Amino acid sequence: MPETALTVLAETQPGTVLVVDDEPLMLTACDRILRTAGHKVIPVDNANWALEVAGEEGVDAVLADIRMPGLTGLEALPILKHRCPEVEVVMMTGYATLEEAVQAMKAGAFDFLAKPFESIEKVTRVVGQAIARRRARRGQTSSIPCFAGIVGQSPAMQELFRLIERVASTQSPVIIYGESGTGKELVARAIHQFSLRQNRPFVTVNCAAIETLFESEFFGHEKGSFTGAVSRHIGLFESADQGTIFLDEIGEISNYSQVKLLRVIEEGEVKRVGSNHTAKVNVRILAASNRDLEAAVRRGEFRQDLFYRLHVVPVRVPPLRERVGDIPLLARHFLVLAGAKFQKPVAKIAPEALACLQASLWPGNVRELENAMERAVILAADDTIRVQDLPAEIALAEYGALIPGRPEAPLLALSYAQAKDRALGFFHQRYLRGLLLKTGGNIARAARLSGLDRSNFRRLIKRWDSSR
């Protein structure tokens, strides 16, 4: 096996794990499980203490219970991820629900374990993967150009980084525009990181996901205020007091919810459902949308007064097709992260595969690229990503690079004769491989689908498909 960053990660997998649980027996059990696996364990019994310890040098991962007296693990998670963004957090609970799992993952958790544990092996595997990912991210900072965790060095991203620095020092609301998968939340976190509120909470919320429980989630509720309200619940705005709240997909909330949100922004106070008292909050608002909110205002779908409250400083995140020069950086970054996640040492990307990555239109943007690299790592036969490891639509992308409106396409850098010859090669290779893949390698059937006789089809394969 070749020496790579991932093989080093595999050899140094044991690390320092902070375990947080208010149950002494569970704390002892986790301590024994992880020490047996070779980890150094720091056991603590409350979230406030954990926040102090996590900031110390050397903590690689945190294993924390979701439900604890006082500050819960779920409430501590966004604070911990802000203070120590590189430290991976695995949440655990004896009251596992899908909602809690989703909420934990959205707040930045690496994974979620239900108690009682499915197996000791699963605990050690998940914690080991979290440590590997933490070390992969830390190892990337010296070789991959990035800004506050955002990978990129293209002119479009340099301009974005300068704008982030300028708006971060203000207290004004910011609205972040960008297509799905461009990294709007990373931009919001960067703004918070460089602001005067950097040591205060950063709370993220997907507005579309909680629309039906808008008031309860945003403003909180008192015990008994409605069916199912078995205890007092602190809302997102109170949780973010003195810090920043990031309202993702703000354009998806209803007119009723828009009115409620506007009132909080204007008055700086919230009232829990079922309470007669208001609480003052000092929160900076960052919002994001993949929709044109100005057009939504004209259509009557978004309130004009709320729009102007939020639209003080608009920030646009460029789609991946406008920053093609960053694709090799991002691909290698995700290659290392996926290798660490799956404990598979894949270190290289073949030039032909990289050309396909750069020629793709990437409608899903950076998120789609990350998924493609994870898939490629899983399918790779050795330490190199090749064209056949990529999704079909990306593997075909370089031939499609001659589509009008793609001035960055690799083929346009060639002469006409060279481009024509190479395009014919791309077409035949992708077309023939696609047919053979569709027919399970049955040449007779593939020939029939192509409209050619079997002998001509075989000649095309022999001439164009060098992989056979």
C-alpha positions in Angstrom: 0.0 0.0 0.0 1.5 3.4 -1.0 2.4 5.9 1.7 -0.4 8.6 1.7 -2.0 11.0 4.1 -4.7 8.4 4.6 -2.4 5.5 5.5 -0.8 7.8 8.1 -4.3 8.5 9.4 -5.0 4.8 9.6 -1.8 4.2 11.6 -2.5 7.0 14.0 -6.2 6.4 14.5 -6.3 6.4 18.3 -6.8 9.9 19.7 -8.1 12.0 22.5 -11.9 11.7 23.1 -14.0 13.9 25.3 -17.0 11.9 26.7 -19.9 13.9 28.1 -22.8 12.1 29.9 -24.6 12.8 33.2 -25.1 9.1 33.9 -22.0 7.7 35.8 -22.5 4.1 34.5 -22.6 5.3 30.9 -19.6 7.5 31.4 -17.7 4.5 32.8 -18.8 2.2 30.0 -17.8 4.7 27.3 -14.5 5.2 29.0 -13.7 1.5 29.1 -14.8 0.9 25.5 -12.7 3.7 24.1 -9.6 3.0 26.2 -9.7 -0.6 25.1 -9.6 0.7 21.5 -6.4 2.7 22.4 -7.9 6.1 22.9 -7.2 8.6 25.6 -10.5 9.5 27.3 -11.5 12.6 29.2 -14.8 11.9 31.0 -17.0 14.8 32.1 -20.6 14.8 33.5 -22.0 18.1 32.2 -22.0 20.2 29.0 -20.7 23.4 30.5 -17.6 21.7 31.7 -17.2 20.0 28.3 -17.2 23.4 26.5 -14.3 24.4 28.6 -12.3 21.2 28.2 -13.0 20.9 24.5 -11.0 24.1 23.8 -7.9 22.5 25.3 -5.1 21.3 22.9 -5.3 17.8 21.8 -9.1 16.9 21.8 -9.8 15.0 18.6 -13.5 14.0 19.0 -16.4 14.5 21.4 -18.9 11.8 22.3 -21.8 13.6 24.0 -25.3 12.7 25.3 -28.1 14.8 23.9 -30.3 15.0 27.0 -28.6 16.2 30.2 -29.7 18.5 33.0 -29.0 22.2 32.5 -27.3 22.8 29.2 -28.2 19.9 27.0 -25.9 18.2 24.5 -28.0 19.5 21.6 -27.8 23.1 22.9 -24.1 22.8 23.5 -23.4 21.4 20.0 -23.5 24.6 18.0 -21.4 26.4 20.6 -18.8 23.6 20.6 -18.7 23.6 16.8 -18.2 27.3 16.8 -15.4 27.3 19.3 -13.7 24.2 17.9 -14.9 23.8 14.3 -12.3 21.0 13.5 -13.3 18.8 16.4 -15.9 16.2 15.3 -18.9 15.5 17.6 -20.8 12.2 17.9 -24.1 12.6 19.7 -25.8 9.8 21.7 -29.1 9.4 23.5 -31.3 6.7 25.1 -34.4 8.5 23.7 -33.5 8.3 20.0 -35.8 10.0 17.6 -35.4 10.8 13.9 -36.1 14.5 14.7 -33.2 14.6 17.2 -30.9 12.9 14.8 -31.7 15.3 12.0 -31.4 18.3 14.3 -28.0 17.1 15.6 -26.7 16.5 12.1 -27.9 19.9 10.9 -26.1 21.5 13.9 -22.8 20.0 12.8 -22.7 16.5 14.4 -20.5 13.9 12.7 -22.8 11.0 13.5 -25.5 9.8 15.9 -25.5 6.8 18.2 -28.6 5.4 20.0 -28.3 3.9 23.6 -28.1 1.1 24.4 -25.4 0.8 21.8 -25.9 -1.6 18.9 -22.4 -3.0 19.5 -19.1 -2.0 21.0 -17.6 -2.3 17.5 -19.9 0.4 16.1 -19.0 2.8 18.9 -15.3 2.4 18.2 -15.8 2.5 14.5 -17.8 5.8 14.5 -15.5 7.5 16.9 -12.4 6.3 14.9 -14.0 7.7 11.7 -14.6 11.0 13.5 -11.0 11.3 14.6 -9.8 10.4 11.1 -11.9 13.1 9.5 -10.7 15.6 12.1 -7.1 14.8 11.3 -7.8 14.9 7.5 -9.3 18.4 7.8 -6.4 19.6 10.0 -3.9 18.1 7.5 -5.5 19.9 4.6 -5.0 23.4 5.9 -1.4 23.6 4.9 -1.8 22.3 1.3 -5.3 23.3 0.2 -6.0 27.1 -0.1 -9.0 27.9 2.0 -10.6 30.8 3.9 -12.4 30.1 7.2 -12.9 26.5 6.0 -14.1 27.5 2.5 -11.8 25.9 -0.2 -11.0 28.1 -3.2 -8.6 30.5 -4.8 -10.4 31.6 -8.0 -11.0 35.3 -8.6 -14.7 34.8 -7.9 -13.9 33.3 -4.5 -11.2 35.9 -3.7 -13.8 38.6 -4.2 -16.3 36.7 -2.0 -13.6 36.4 0.8 -12.9 40.1 0.7 -16.7 40.9 1.0 -17.0 38.5 3.9 -14.2 40.3 5.8 -15.9 43.7 5.1 -19.4 42.7 6.3 -18.3 40.6 9.2 -17.2 43.6 11.3 -20.6 45.2 11.1 -23.8 44.4 13.0 -26.0 44.6 9.9 -28.2 41.8 8.6 -26.8 39.9 5.7 -28.6 37.9 3.1 -26.6 35.3 1.2 -27.8 34.3 -2.3 -26.6 31.1 -4.0 -27.8 28.0 -5.8 -28.4 24.9 -3.7 -25.1 23.3 -2.8 -22.9 26.3 -3.2 -21.9 26.6 0.5 -24.1 29.4 1.8 -23.9 28.1 5.4 -20.1 28.0 5.2 -20.2 31.7 4.2 -22.5 32.5 7.1 -20.2 30.7 9.5 -17.2 32.6 8.1 -19.0 36.0 8.7 -19.7 34.9 12.3 -16.2 33.7 12.8 -14.7 37.1 11.8 -17.3 39.2 13.7 -17.2 40.6 17.2 -19.7 37.9 18.2 -17.3 35.1 17.3 -17.2 33.7 20.9 -21.0 33.7 21.1 -23.5 31.1 19.8 -24.0 30.5 16.1 -27.4 28.9 15.6 -28.5 27.6 12.3 -32.1 26.8 11.2 -33.6 25.5 8.0 -36.8 27.6 7.8 -38.5 25.3 5.4 -38.1 22.3 7.7 -39.7 23.9 10.8 -42.5 25.9 9.2 -45.3 24.0 10.9 -43.7 24.6 14.3 -42.4 28.1 13.5 -43.4 29.9 16.7 -42.5 27.1 19.1 -39.0 26.5 17.5 -38.2 30.2 17.0 -39.6 31.7 20.2 -39.9 28.7 22.5 -42.9 27.6 24.6 -43.9 27.1 28.2 -44.8 23.7 29.7 -48.4 22.8 29.0 -48.9 25.6 26.4 -50.2 23.0 23.9 -50.6 19.2 23.5 -47.1 17.7 23.7 -45.5 20.6 25.4 -44.3 18.5 28.4 -41.5 20.9 29.4 -40.3 24.5 28.8 -38.5 24.9 25.5 -36.0 27.7 24.8 -36.5 29.0 21.3 -33.8 29.5 18.7 -33.6 33.3 19.1 -33.0 33.0 22.9 -30.4 30.3 22.3 -28.6 32.7 19.9 -28.8 35.7 22.3 -25.6 37.8 21.9 -24.6 35.7 19.0 -25.7 35.0 15.4 -28.7 33.2 14.0 -28.5 31.8 10.4 -31.9 31.5 8.7 -31.4 29.2 5.8 -34.0 29.1 3.0 -35.7 32.2 4.3 -37.8 32.5 1.2 -39.8 29.3 2.1 -41.6 30.7 5.2 -45.2 31.6 5.1 -46.6 35.2 5.2 -47.8 34.6 8.8 -44.3 33.5 9.8 -42.7 36.5 8.0 -44.9 38.8 10.1 -43.7 37.2 13.3 -40.1 37.3 12.2 -40.3 41.0 11.2 -41.6 41.8 14.7 -38.6 40.2 16.4 -36.2 42.0 14.1 -37.9 45.4 14.7 -38.5 45.1 18.5 -35.6 42.8 19.5 -37.8 40.7 21.8 -39.5 37.3 21.8 -42.5 35.9 23.6 -42.7 32.1 24.2 -45.9 30.3 23.3 -48.1 30.2 26.4 -46.3 33.0 28.2 -47.4 36.6 28.9 -43.8 37.9 29.3 -41.4 39.0 26.6 -37.6 38.5 26.6 -35.1 40.9 25.1 -32.7 39.3 22.6 -29.6 40.7 20.9 -29.1 38.6 17.8 -27.4 39.3 14.5 -29.4 37.8 11.6 -27.8 36.2 8.6 -30.3 34.8 6.0 -29.9 32.7 2.9 -32.0 31.8 -0.1 -31.6 30.1 -3.5 -34.5 32.1 -4.8 -34.6 35.7 -6.1 -36.3 37.4 -3.2 -36.7 40.7 -5.0 -38.7 38.8 -7.7 -40.7 37.1 -4.9 -41.6 40.5 -3.5 -42.9 41.6 -6.9 -45.0 38.5 -7.1 -46.4 39.1 -3.6 -44.8 35.9 -2.2 -42.4 37.7 0.2 -43.1 40.8 2.3 -41.4 43.9 1.1 -40.8 45.3 4.6 -39.1 42.1 5.7 -37.1 42.0 2.5 -35.6 45.5 3.1 -34.9 44.6 6.7 -32.8 41.6 5.6 -31.4 43.0 2.3 -29.0 45.4 3.9 -25.9 43.7 2.6 -26.5 41.0 -0.2 -23.7 38.5 -0.7 -23.7 36.2 -3.7 -22.0 32.8 -3.6 -20.8 31.8 -7.1 -22.0 28.5 -8.5 -19.2 25.9 -9.2 -19.5 26.3 -13.0 -18.2 29.9 -12.5 -15.2 28.8 -10.5 -13.9 25.8 -12.6 -10.3 26.5 -11.4 -11.3 25.5 -7.9 -12.5 22.1 -8.9 -9.1 20.3 -8.7 -8.6 21.8 -5.2 -12.1 20.8 -4.0 -11.9 17.3 -5.6 -8.6 16.6 -3.7 -10.0 18.0 -0.5 -13.1 15.8 -0.7 -10.9 12.9 -1.8 -9.0 13.0 1.5 -12.2 13.5 3.6 -13.9 10.6 1.9 -10.8 8.4 2.2 -10.8 9.1 6.0 -14.5 8.5 6.3 -14.4 5.1 4.6 -10.9 4.3 5.8 -9.8 3.6 2.2 -6.5 5.0 1.0 -7.3 6.6 -2.4 -4.8 9.3 -3.1 -4.8 10.3 -6.8 -7.2 11.4 -9.6 -6.4 10.3 -13.1 -6.0 13.2 -15.6 -8.9 12.0 -17.7 -11.2 11.9 -14.6 -10.1 15.3 -13.6 -10.9 16.6 -17.1 -14.4 15.2 -16.7 -14.8 16.9 -13.3 -13.8 20.3 -14.8 -16.1 19.9 -17.8 -19.2 19.1 -15.8 -21.9 21.7 -15.4 -22.4 20.7 -11.7 -26.1 21.7 -11.2 -25.8 20.5 -7.6 -22.6 22.6 -7.1 -20.0 21.8 -4.4 -22.4 19.4 -2.6 -22.7 17.3 -5.8 -18.9 17.3 -6.3 -18.5 16.0 -2.7 -21.0 13.3 -3.3 -19.3 12.3 -6.6 -15.9 12.0 -4.8 -17.4 9.9 -2.0 -18.9 7.6 -4.7 -15.6 7.4 -6.6 -13.7 6.5 -3.4 -16.1 3.7 -2.7 -15.9 2.3 -6.2 -12.1 2.9 -6.9 -10.3 -0.4 -7.5 -7.0 0.9 -6.2 -5.4 4.2 -5.0 -6.6 6.2 -8.1 -9.9 7.7 -9.2 -10.7 6.9 -12.8 -13.4 7.9 -15.2 -15.4 4.7 -14.7 -15.6 5.5 -10.9 -17.5 8.7 -11.6 -21.3 9.1 -12.1 -22.3 8.5 -15.7 -23.4 12.1 -16.3 -20.0 13.4 -15.1 -18.0 10.7 -17.0 -19.7 12.0 -20.2 -19.1 15.6 -19.3 -15.9 16.3 -21.3 -17.6 15.3 -24.6 -20.5 17.6 -23.7 -18.0 20.4 -23.1 -18.6 21.5 -26.7 -22.1 22.7 -25.7 -22.4 26.5 -26.5 -21.9 28.8 -23.5 -19.0 26.7 -22.0 -16.0 28.9 -22.8 -14.0 27.2 -20.0 -14.3 23.8 -21.6 -11.0 22.0 -22.2 -11.7 21.2 -25.9 -11.9 24.9 -26.8 -8.2 25.3 -26.1 -7.4 22.9 -29.0 -7.2 23.5 -32.8 -10.3 22.5 -34.9 -8.7 19.3 -36.1 -7.5 18.3 -32.6 -10.8 19.2 -31.0 -12.7 17.2 -33.7 -10.5 14.2 -33.3 -10.7 14.3 -29.5 -14.5 14.9 -29.5 -15.0 11.8 -31.8 -12.9 9.8 -29.4 -14.9 11.0 -26.4 -18.2 10.3 -28.2 -17.3 6.8 -29.3 -15.8 5.8 -25.9 -18.7 7.1 -23.9 -21.3 5.9 -26.3 -19.9 2.4 -26.6 -19.2 2.0 -22.9 -22.7 3.3 -22.1 -24.3 0.7 -24.4 -22.2 -2.1 -23.0 -23.0 -1.0 -19.4 -26.7 -0.9 -20.3 -26.7 -4.4 -21.8 -24.5 -6.0 -19.2 -21.7 -6.5 -21.7 -23.9 -8.3 -24.3 -22.3 -7.2 -27.6 -25.1 -8.6 -29.8 -27.8 -6.7 -27.9 -25.6 -3.5 -27.8 -25.1 -3.7 -31.5 -28.9 -4.0 -32.1 -29.5 -1.0 -29.9 -27.0 1.0 -31.9 -28.5 0.0 -35.2 -25.2 -1.5 -36.4 -24.4 -5.1 -37.2 -22.2 -7.0 -34.8 -19.0 -7.0 -36.9 -19.1 -3.2 -37.3 -19.9 -2.7 -33.7 -16.9 -4.9 -32.7 -14.6 -2.9 -35.0 -15.7 0.4 -33.3 -15.0 -1.2 -29.9 -11.5 -2.3 -31.1 -10.7 1.2 -32.5 -12.2 3.5 -29.9 -12.6 1.7 -26.6 -9.0 1.3 -25.3 -10.2 0.1 -21.9 -11.3 -3.3 -23.4 
